[in-house]
Amino acid sequence: YILYLTVHSSHVLQPLDQGMFFPLKSCYWKEIADLVYLDNAILLKKGRFITAYSTA
């Protein structure tokens, strides 16, 4: 299948961003916000990042 997107509207109509990545990004940012709130942390270490990403 070929999908043609109209000029200057691809940012609104991008199928993968709307259907697949948006829910992942939303869950990820919620996990990060919860970790920062619970740990009162400004910096997020690599281990916490991986945990938050896998939870999302």
N, C-alpha and C positions, 0 to 999 in steps of 0.2 A: 504494500500500500504506500502511496505517496500522499503526503499531507502538505498542502500549500497554506502558508500563513500570510495574512495580509500585511502590507508594509506598515511599519511602526506599531504593530500590535503583538509582536511575538512574545514580549515579556508577559502579556496577559494570558496568552493562549498556549504557552509551553506545556505540553501534556505531561511530561515527566515531573516537572516542578509542581504542578497542581495536584497530580494524582499520587505520586510516589514519594517524592522528597519532602513535600510540605509537612505531612504528618510526622516523618522522622525528625525533621528540624524542630518542629513544635515540641515533641517529646524530649528531644535532646536538651533544648533550652530550658524546659521545665526542670529536668534533672539537675542541670547546672545551677539554676536559681535555687533549688532546694539544698544542694550541697553547700553553696556559698552562704545561705541563710543559716543552716545547721552548724557549720563549722566556723562561721564568722570569718571566712577566708576571703582574701583579695586575690591571691594567686592560686591557681588550680594546678596541682602537680600531675605528672603524666599518669600515674596509677589511678588517680581519681577520675581523670579524663576518660581513660579506657573503661573504667567501671560505669561511668555515666553514659557513655556511648553504647555499651553493650546492653544496659538496662533499657535505654530508649529503643 
